[in-house]
């Protein structure tokens, strides 16, 4: 019992320190998660001291934050994507509740969090980088991806769309929203549909998308490798995730 109490007390101290740190950097999501763990550890400590068995009760469903829902969508897609596609994937495959308007300030919030505590999170929702190494407008990426997947050359938007279409077609779902999403994507891929009004065959979509990918892959891979090399050589940690400041950005900041 003594060893168990010692372990719990050490864990409680660690959680309290974690809550304080999260509050200092204004990371509300982490603070909420840590507080919930802290309450659970404190209840276990009370039960152990009093000799009572903690009463089991069903855990309420955990609220999945907007940030986590975007992360789920991007992980499924596996390539840079526009917010509306991320929202559609979250809705179709994960029962998501996010709206495109909620993603407007999300990348800026992620950048502020990174600047407050660099690499303090397992991942960040970041920007794709253009050939100027500035943030690509309306393209989201994950910091956990290699930088070659987060930069976009001339052919990259098409390559990433096709990559996303393959991911959607490969992900099985009985939800009608998933089928409607695949229909919309297949319409933009030559040979992905048979011309009928019915839902496309996922295997046909995958085959058509991969056939076009094979045409673009070599050039796009070369372009992205060149951009990635420049980003590594020229940018610091934050800029590699969120993009280098452009002249217009600097002017706006000076005007504030």
Secondary structure as GFF3:
##gff-version 3
##sequence-region A 1 256
A	DSSP	alpha_helix	2	24	.	.	.	ID=ss1
A	DSSP	alpha_helix	28	50	.	.	.	ID=ss2
A	DSSP	alpha_helix	66	77	.	.	.	ID=ss3
A	DSSP	alpha_helix	83	94	.	.	.	ID=ss4
A	DSSP	three_ten_helix	100	103	.	.	.	ID=ss5
A	DSSP	alpha_helix	106	116	.	.	.	ID=ss6
A	DSSP	beta_strand	125	129	.	.	.	ID=ss7
A	DSSP	beta_strand	135	142	.	.	.	ID=ss8
A	DSSP	alpha_helix	147	150	.	.	.	ID=ss9
A	DSSP	alpha_helix	156	170	.	.	.	ID=ss10
A	DSSP	alpha_helix	176	186	.	.	.	ID=ss11
A	DSSP	alpha_helix	202	234	.	.	.	ID=ss12
A	DSSP	alpha_helix	237	242	.	.	.	ID=ss13
A	DSSP	alpha_helix	247	255	.	.	.	ID=ss14
###
